């Protein structure tokens, strides 16, 4: 039977190691724009991005992969079942672009899944898809399972600054917090892919503690992914607490890529955790 | 006159209430002086005066003649007009009277005496944890005296006289029952107020008081759906300056002359400006030379005000917060944190129950959360809850920092119950303090502190004093701070300029260790700094 190919977008920030391990895993990059310059996300480390922002004083923007990017990849993989896993559709038009490309090809073997999350959450979905494929499952069997899994995925994050979110226009429900006289630190979450305020506190350490409290609401977890950018000390402190609380749950710390970095700014700490299904 | 009254009529009640109000006009300042705490606090005399004023007004305008219906009228107006804890308790006594006189055209002295006893019972019930040595002790004494006089079959005038005597002997005992009174060398202010009330009733009844009908000043009532503003400077102008080449202090200096209610806040790389001006163009012109302008918002506050008055039901929300604050800085912060209505009041001016009820009747939401933000307003807020039922819940904040902490947890999209739970959970996360000036001599530890010295208050206790506001603030914070505190928020009051406050804080930071110190304009009267540690 035909191989199943899995396509994810670059916001998953998948490591070279995983990419090498799964020859059937492919990445379509989103793009980061700074002034007149543009990079595919996987060619711009976020640290470099923040340096450039500091030098130029310009805030970055991002754009979804073009339909042409998807077309090119789909044509290269023609004749095989393709599962495309994108970041939350409410954050980016990536899922829409993939859908449009699939329609143009008139292909029935391309399945698009809006993950409702991003980063390590997408990697978890992709790995599950690849493992199920290895066991001989068909795309028609795999996709509903991924959909269930995506529903049990929770995404929380604490930005160090609201500037980037505000600049990028993806601030959603947190908009009211920006420009307020009193400094408030929000704990943000994705609800149906949209940025919403989970809670508001006065200090950054309290925000991190509040995020941990939210995690504790879920005793049965399959995986806990801690994501960070330029906040390794905070992330490590948090990871010690998490591992104490969930000694038997799979756990990872990963970095986020330049696109999320462009919207969330440096110093982000987040959790993407997955309920047992 | 003694013995001349066997049947008490509606007319007698009118004269009693007018007499009581008149007596309070003369004596409320003296009652205010009985303040145990050397800080400018909710004044018992003023609160009782204003509560009685509401009653006197309603009774003077009432068409009813019978004592039963008239006392009902008095009770209703007392409940709505109640300010401060003492006002709420006074209102309960009126409720008891109305209950005892229900349906009567006139009443015998024994019946009126019993009605007074009902009043005392109601007053007890209104207080969650009755404390002896307070107004309640005096009320109990009055009830006992009344009972005895009724049993002896005395005429009503004498019953009142006996009640006053019994109340006075209990009042004299209050310092023995409450050490705080003894230390301050005073009797309980609310109890004293009750005696003054009865004396006024007696004088009114006996015709000793012969003044004009009480002229009740309504202007003290102030519900503020929009902050009070100078109509001469109607444009509320707000914007953010990015990449600015000007310091916060400099910007403030340059804008100060262009309007009032000025707030210049520093964010990461931005300055946030808020000003009420008559020339928004001129303000923006000057700001343009300091950096790039963003999120420019200009509102004509006269429109806002009108729209609040004329069409309050626009975009009705599920849950709205009704908060209390004195000072426009605090008011602005509360509004930004999502308080829909901020009633002007607080330490020195306690709003009436009616102010809250009016706010709730504005119809801007289905349900309301009330933040009293002051110890002396909590009871009035609880009365509001009784009046409006499940339309409102009280989160019993006893100071401004607690009110702000609760507001931060407020999420308009969530249900009333969820919000109340979340907001209540924040009350214990914040320690509150204040720097003010002692309004009378007091003791701090073993030291005698003269009126006019700066004092630092933590947890309703005076803990430090010093020559200057700045030194007091340092000592207060050193007293309060714990290793787990991450941020100190300071709200400077109307008595300080921005420069003064900023200078004080600049000297402070080196003395406090690794904690973030944030300074905000509070604009509150009497309190140089409100302090919040989290």
Interface residues (C-beta under 8 A of the other chain):
Chain A: X57 X161 X163 X176 X179 X180 X181 X182 X183 X184 X197 X199 X200 X201 X202 X203 X205 X206
Chain B: X240 X243 X263 X265 X267 X268 X269 X272 X274 X295 X332 X333 X336 X337 X338 X404 X405 X408 X409 X411 X422 X486 X487 X489 X516 X518 X520 X534
